[in-house]
Amino acid sequence: MKRISYLDMVKTLLSESDFSSFVSTYTKPITKSIKILNSQGGQATIARLSADGWNLIPPRFSRKGNVYDDVLFVEKTGRESLGSHTLHQEGKFYVQEMAAGMAAQVLYASDGKSQPRGQLVLDLCAAPGGKSIQLADLNCDSVIISNEPDPHRRKALEANLERCGIINTLVTWYDGRQLGDLLFEQCDKVLLDAPCSGEGMQYKKEFTVYQRNEKKVKKLAHLQRELFISAFKALKVGWELVYSTCTTNIIENEENVAYFLQEFAGSLELLPVEIEEKSCWLLGDDTIDGKVARFRPHVHHTGGFFIAKFRKTASLCQYQVSRAWTPSKSLWTAFRRVSPPDFLNTLHFDGWISEETIVAWIEERYLFLASKHTLRITIPAVIPFLDQLYLQRVGLPIAKILQDGSLKPIVANLPKIRLWTGK
Ligand SMILES: C[S@@+](CC[C@H](N)C(=O)[O-])C[C@H]1O[C@@H](n2cnc3c(N)ncnc32)[C@H](O)[C@@H]1O
């Protein structure tokens, strides 16, 4: 197979002047940016960071004159890293690359259609969790299923959700190709932030993203197609899916979009990603080119990133029957379903918690789950999914339950609710 270098590939897609500006920028560090958590006192966080001399600047990305301002660029003096700030450790903000932070905002950007409360949102490839945190924070009434099969990355996902005090997520660990069948046409929104070659992230200076390997790219493109089929199966008719990658090559991006449109012709519509400042390649294909969004280091001061948005216009019943994905035997063993406890029959606390039982009760607008040692908080909208999927983590652990039944808080900022005292 003929191998072409990363820059040779980019050269075919940009004008001469654009290309030389790209070359001078693509390995340089990009401007840092953060996502401030609205659910953790957003305005107070902004005031405290400003008092510390941090200058928070919205990007130049807009939609119908409104700036996408959920992620902000940071200018600051001093050499301490963003992650070492106390407000970061307290989960008041998350360090989020600007272009990556656009995917969740684009998924939620509505075209005027009224959005029901309590949506089910699937984040199919979720670790380390930046986009799940954003999806959960932007829409506190919704249930976010954050799926991640890699155990090491899932640990990082769980730690990040916990640090940021996110209560409306369920963490699962399926191979993403299975979830389309398990959640067939149940999800109002799906984010497929796919595993990719990372071409476009050269500023990270990691060998894996610096070294172009076309064979690997093609293998990844195949996995992305299988994941898209699953993501699209999980999506309800009439609702939206965002496909994103942090890569700049057209095999994983535009060619995949063309494949999705062909594979699901008649039930899939490509929607315009409404970002007025997005970039184009010189592909000369208007059906895809004008609608998807690309981000470039030399134009937008971000890493390379790609976003496409779709709507499901018809059910996939036929497809579901004919193309159900059959996982290998080893996967079935790894992901075999474990029966969850019978939450629905224990929706009130009866004063005794045994080794295995989990009791649950609803107070105000929260759902509490108590096992022998841990009290967790989440939202009642998760209930239908508690016995539908094998769950790695439900909501947010907020207190240890001590032997005498009293509670020892394990998060600094408990939500403002009356807490059951254990007596
Ligand atoms: C680009 S990263 C996701 C980043 C994440 N959305 C965020 O914002 O933090 C892609 C993730 O897909 C996961 N992945 C790889 N193969 C997968 C599969 N078959 N099903 C689901 N996820 C997979 C990887 O482990 C990786 O964590």
The ligand as a Tripos MOL2 file, in Angstrom:
@<TRIPOS>MOLECULE
LIG
   27    29     1     0     0
SMALL
NO_CHARGES

@<TRIPOS>ATOM
      1 C1        -12.0800    9.9910   21.4400 C.3       1 LIG1
      2 S1        -12.1580    8.9940   22.8540 S.3       1 LIG1
      3 C2        -13.5840    9.6130   23.6660 C.3       1 LIG1
      4 C3        -13.3660   10.9180   24.3870 C.3       1 LIG1
      5 C4        -14.5590   11.3040   25.2280 C.3       1 LIG1
      6 N1        -15.7770   11.3970   24.4320 N.3       1 LIG1
      7 C5        -14.3460   12.5880   26.0060 C.2       1 LIG1
      8 O1        -14.8950   13.6200   25.6110 O.co2     1 LIG1
      9 O2        -13.6620   12.5700   27.0140 O.co2     1 LIG1
     10 C6        -12.7520    7.4730   22.2310 C.3       1 LIG1
     11 C7        -13.0550    6.4260   23.2810 C.3       1 LIG1
     12 O3        -13.6530    5.2990   22.6230 O.3       1 LIG1
     13 C8        -13.3190    4.1500   23.3600 C.3       1 LIG1
     14 N2        -13.5690    2.9510   22.5230 N.ar      1 LIG1
     15 C9        -12.6890    2.2170   21.7980 C.ar      1 LIG1
     16 N3        -13.3130    1.1630   21.2210 N.ar      1 LIG1
     17 C10       -14.6120    1.2450   21.5920 C.ar      1 LIG1
     18 C11       -15.7610    0.4370   21.3360 C.ar      1 LIG1
     19 N4        -15.6940   -0.6650   20.5820 N.pl3     1 LIG1
     20 N5        -16.9350    0.7950   21.8970 N.ar      1 LIG1
     21 C12       -17.0330    1.9160   22.6680 C.ar      1 LIG1
     22 N6        -15.9730    2.7150   22.9460 N.ar      1 LIG1
     23 C13       -14.7810    2.3810   22.4150 C.ar      1 LIG1
     24 C14       -11.8520    4.3700   23.6980 C.3       1 LIG1
     25 O4        -11.4560    3.5430   24.7790 O.3       1 LIG1
     26 C15       -11.8410    5.8670   24.0160 C.3       1 LIG1
     27 O5        -11.9650    6.0880   25.3900 O.3       1 LIG1
@<TRIPOS>BOND
     1     1     2 1
     2     2     3 1
     3     2    10 1
     4     3     4 1
     5     4     5 1
     6     5     6 1
     7     5     7 1
     8     7     8 2
     9     7     9 1
    10    10    11 1
    11    11    12 1
    12    11    26 1
    13    12    13 1
    14    13    14 1
    15    13    24 1
    16    14    15 ar
    17    14    23 ar
    18    15    16 ar
    19    16    17 ar
    20    17    18 ar
    21    17    23 ar
    22    18    19 1
    23    18    20 ar
    24    20    21 ar
    25    21    22 ar
    26    22    23 ar
    27    24    25 1
    28    24    26 1
    29    26    27 1
@<TRIPOS>SUBSTRUCTURE
     1 LIG1         1 GROUP 0 **** ****
